[in-house]
């Protein structure tokens, strides 16, 4: 495992971040859950932590409760980096308000059994809300010691830039991290448009149209926590580019909506070729593409077996040339 530091946080952060939106963790906190479901969740979290992954990505509606219980029972809260997110819209309204940001933070602190969140992010943006109002609210949590670092998930780089300009002007803590979609697969549509509970507003920096955004992250040294780094299983190796229709049998609806297109099928074909040449897996090839970018990327992934965990970690050390990076991305 490789680790990095980010400004404002005194802990090392694993380059591979475990995404807690997984079936085993959901099952552990379901209404009908019992000891068996909790044991299965703990076994997965134990395996993840034993591998060297110390950073866990949660949100107000997933991962917090079981991850908080596990950290408390194992006595390792101080050794873990917890990311959680707030102000996600619901089917009735946008929730990027001072009330929702503060309320979600206090709920998250309780569910996580902690007095401070390491990295706190807005899950979505509402561009009708002035950035200054949001920065002021987040600084209230920062000043109270309830969050150490904050940022935006699904925020455009332009909005982050505006927020940080406001922070500098008013001598406030800025956004220090960002979590857009990023990976080899181009996101061709909002994956969650199929579910009214989750609204829309997903932001990606993948694909040729987002070169400017990627250059901005490189120039401004803002770390990216890349979600759906393997495009919800598109690069899992579970289906072949020669039989793309199999994807519709294997992937979930958000994955098909977001990533199923001819260009991504061609990217998968090229991953297959390069993976065979290098003696690595397709998933490792796609993960290595992320880790070989010119800006700091922490890849969010949700491996569920020991082999998957070890393969994803090994991808951190796989080097790809500039020519290979460009070829994989159809450049």
Secondary structure, 3 states (H helix, E strand, C coil): CCEECCCCCCCCEECEEEECCCHHHHHHCCCCCCHHHHHHHHHHHHHHHHCCCCEEECECCEEHHHHHHHHHHHCCHHHCEEEEEECCCCCCCCCCCHHHHHHHHHHHHHHCCCCCEEEEEECCCCCCCCHHHHHHHHHHHHHCCCEEEEEEECCCHHHHHHHHHHHHHCCCCCCCEEECECCCCCCCCCHHHHCHHHCCCCCECCCHHHHHHHHHHHHHCCEEEEECCCHHHCCCCCCCHHHHHHHHHHCCHHHHHHHCCHHHHHHHHHHHHHHHHHCCCHHHHHHHHHHCCCCCEEEEECCCCHHHHHHHHHHHHCCCCHHHHHHHCCC
